[in-house]
Amino acid sequence: MNKSILVGAAFLVATVTVSGSIAQPLAPSAQSQESRSAGSYLHDLCDELSSKAAWAKDWRCLDAGIFDNGTTPQRIYDLRQRDRASLTDEEKAILIAADKVGNIRFCHSSAGNEGSAGNAFLIKYRGQPAIIASGHLLIDFKTGKSRCPERTQFEYYPNTSYYNPFDPSEKSSFYLRIIVARTAAAEISRLQQLKGEFNTDEDYLILYLDEDPTKDVMPNGNVRSFFRDSTNKLQSGKGVYMIGLGADPEGMNLAMLYQTGCNYHRDYDRLNHDCASINGSSGGILGFMEGGEIVFAGIHRYAIVANTHMPGPSEGYASMWNVATSVHYVRSKEN
């Protein structure tokens, strides 16, 4: 059976303007170059995932939600290598969405802060470019304490979907670009008060960016833009997309992955799904295809515990689904 996983994922959707010519990637800022001098975050993350290779031998060693739902994660890198003329409209939409997927580092993993990094993706919030991530990536919900005490400024990597798992040094100055992401102390305080309540729709964090990456012209000529909100009101069905940085089950230690056609079920404002996810996939984007683009439907929060490959869950077993916070819940808290 195909042991496919999605780790450290992030998803996002956007209205994209297509340019008539191919532009060069934007050069990283001086701040980005300075930050990289301390070492490669992605390479460190790759080493960390490799050191936890037990997932390849025993699914039960992790909090896991591995479903045999008929779909498997695929590499974004492989999709980028294909001739654009050969791509389906869906595959083109996946690549456009991947430009809006990134990774955020809250604390240095070398400090022993589990969950101090993960997925995040671009949205517009209160009229400003922002990213959204799972709150428990920063807050330990068991203790209510921040994993990065006294910090409200973090590092967002907007171009990690261009990481080449076969040659990590290729275009490193591009995929390691860093943008400062900030959140208010009040937001951290809100999350800290959820101590012991990991299973909550409040498990999300909005961060504003010091630069606006939504106007970047990407290597394929598209303007990056941001994820629109899904207007999908269906209660259950098939068709969820998931995209993000993760451990590659086919030999590479780290890759940007995507999965299509996952099942979903709405439970009030919670969005349940059966995309393959394991420990580390928090913050991944879940989206639907609407109007020819993938749009923001939810943010992955956690997977069910101690589960091996199994058929996709039924609506009668709500506890067996992987859980996300619905975009509609996040937006209801905007005002």
N, C-alpha and C positions, 0 to 999 in steps of 0.2 A: 504494500500500500504506500502511496506517495506521502512521505512525511514532510509536508510543506508548512512553513511558518511565516509569520509576518511579525517582525520585531522592530521596535523603535520607529513606528510608522507615523507619517503625518500626511494629511490630505487637505486639499483646498480647491475651490472652484472660482472661475472668473469670467467676466465678459472680456473677450480678447479682441484687440484691434490687430489686423494683419497688415504688415508693411510690404511694400512691393519689392524691397531689396533686402539682402542679407546683411545685417550689421554685425560688427565685431562685438564680442561680449564686453560689458562695462568693466573697466579696470577696478580692482579692489581699492578701497580708500587707504590712506596712510595709517589710519587706526587699525584697519584689518591687517596690514603687513606687520605692524607692531605687535598685535595680539598673537599672530602666528609664530613670531620669533620664540615664543615660550614652548613651542612644540605643536604637533598636529593633533587637534582634538579628534578628528575622524580616525586617525591611525590609532590613537589611544583607545577609542571606542571599539575599533576592530579587534585590538588585542584583548580587550575585556570580554567581548563576545566569544572570541576563540578560546579563552581560558575557561569558559563555561560550556564547553562543547558537549557536556553530558546530555544536553537536549537532543543530540543526534542519536543517543543510545537509549534513553529512557524518558519518555514524555512525562512520566509521573513525577519527575524531579522538579517540575515547575508548575506554577499556576497556569493552566493551559485550557484552551478552547479550540481543539483541533477537530474540525468537522469534515466528514467525507460528503461534501455537498455537491460534488461534481465539478468543482472549479479548483484551480491551484494558483498560487502566486507566481508571477512571471517577472523577469528583470526588465526594468525601464531601459537599461543600457542596451539590451538586445533589440528592443523596439526602435531605439534611436539609430541603430546601425542599418536598418532597412531603408530601401529607397522609398521616399515619401509617396511616390505615385502608386506604390503597392499597398499602402496602408488603407484600411477601411476608415470610414468616418468615425467609428468608435475608437479605433486606435489613435487617430489624430487627436481626438478629444482627450484621451488619456495622457498623451504627451503634453498637450497644452495645460492640463491640470497639474502635471508633475512639476511644471515650472513654478507653481505656487506652493509647493511642498518644501518644507525645510526642517531643520533640526535646531533645538535650543539646548544650550549648556547652562545649567543653573549653578552647579558647583563642579569642581574638578574631581573626577572619579578617583584620582590617586589619593584623595583625602578619605576614602572609604565611605562616601555618601551614596548609598544605593538609591537609584532612581533620581539622581541629580542631573540627568540629561534625558532628552526624549524628543518626541515629535511635536511639531507645531505647524500651523499653516496660515496663510495670508487671508484676511478678511478686511472689510471696512467696518469700523465700529464708532458710532457717534460721529460719522463723517470723516474719520481719520484712518489712515492705514494702520493696521494692527495685526497681531497674531493671537491665536488661541491655542492653549495647551491644557492638559489635564492638571488640575490643582495639586494632586498628590505627587506629581513629579517634584514639586517644591516643598510641600508640607507633608510631614510624616503624620498621617491621620491617626496612628496609634498613640502618639504622644502629643500631637497638636503643635509640635515645634517645627520651625523652618529647618530644612536641610542645609541652608546657607544663611546662618544667623546674620542679621543686620544688613542683608543685601536686598536691594530693590532694582538693581541694574544687572542685566545678564547679556549673554551673547547669542545672537540668532544667526544661523547659517542659511541664507536663502537659496543657495545653488547646489545643495547636496544631491539633487537628482542627476547631476552631471558627473558624479563620482564613478570612475571606471574600476570595477572590481578586478579586472584583469591587469590593470596598470595604474595603481593608486597615485603615481606621480604625475600622470597625464592631467593637464589643465588644473593642477592643484591650486594655483593662484586664483582661479575662477571659482572652483567649488568650495574653497575655504574662505571666501569673502565673509566678513563679519559685520553685522549691524547691531548697534546697541539697542536692546529692548528693555523697557522700563515698566514697572507697575507701581501702583500706589501702595503705601504702607497699609491703608485701609483695606485693600484687596487681600493682602496677606493676613491681616487680622481676621477678616471674614472667614478665610479658609482655616485658620488656626482654631476657630471656635467650633469647627466640625469634628473635633476630637472624638474618635471612636465611631464616626459615622461615615465610613468609607463608601458605603452604599447609598450615595446621595446624588441627586441631580445638580447639587451645588459644586460638584467636583470639576470645575473648569477655572481657567485663569486667563484674563485678557491682558496683553502687554502692548504698549504703544512703542513705535519705532522712531529712532532718531533720524533715519533717512526713509525716503519713500521708494521702496523697490518696485512698486506696482507699475511704474513708468519705464522700467528697464526694458531695453530691446534685447531679446534673447538671441542665442546663436542661430535659431531657425528663422529669425526675422519677426517673430510675434512680440507684441508688447505683453509683458508678464501679466498685468492686471491682478485681480483678486477674486476669491470665490463669492459668487452670489449665493443668497439663501435659497434653499429649496422651498417650493410651494406645494410639494407633494403631501397630500393629506391621507393617502391610503393607509390602512391599518396593518396590512400584512401582504407579503408577496415575495417576488424575486427580482433582483436588479440592483442591489447595492454594490458600489465600487469601494475599494480600499487601496490606498497608495501610501508608501512610506519606506524609510530607511530601515533595513533589517538584516538579520542573519540569513544568508543565502543557503537553502537546503541542497543546492546542486554543486557545492564545492568551494564557492567563494566565501570568504569570511564575512563580508559586508556588501550589501547592494541595495539600490532603491528598487522596491518591488511594487507590483500592482496586482490586484485580484478583482475579477469581474463576476457579476451574476450571483452574488451572495443572497441568501434568504433574509428577510427581516420581519419583525413583528413589533408594532407599537403597543406600549403599555403605559397609558397616560402620556406624559411627556418623554418618557424613556424610549429610546430606540434600541431594540434588541436585534442582534444579527448573528450570523454563523460564518463570517469570514474567519479564516485561520488566524489565530492570534495567540501569543504566549507572553510570558513575563517580559516586559520591555516594550510592548506595543502600544502602551498608553499614549494618548495624544494623536493617534492616527486619524486621518479624515475618513469619514464615511460620506458617500455622495450618491446622488441619482443623476441619470441622464435626463436633462430637460432642455428642449430647444436646441439640441445638437451640442450641448456642453455639459460637463459634470459640475453639479452644484452642491453646495454644502448642506448636508442633511443632519450630520451629527459628529461628535468627537468621541472616539473610543476611550472607555474608562478602564474596564478590566475584563478578564476572562474567567470562566468557571474554573473551579479548582480540581486538580488531579483527574483530568479527563484525557483519555486517549482517543484515537480516531473513532468516530461514531457517525451514524447518519445525521443529517440536519435535524434539529429539534422540532417538535410540534408545538402549536400554540398552547396545548394543554400542560406543557412542562416549562413554564416561564423561567424557572430557576436554572434551566439548562442552556439558556441563550447567553452569548457574550453581550455586554452592556455598554451603551453609549449615552451621552447626554444629547438630547435632541436640539437642533438649532432653534426650534420654536421656544424652548425653555430659556435658552441663553438670551434670545431677543426680548423675551418678556421681562427680563431683568435689566434691560438697557436703560429704561427711563427711571 
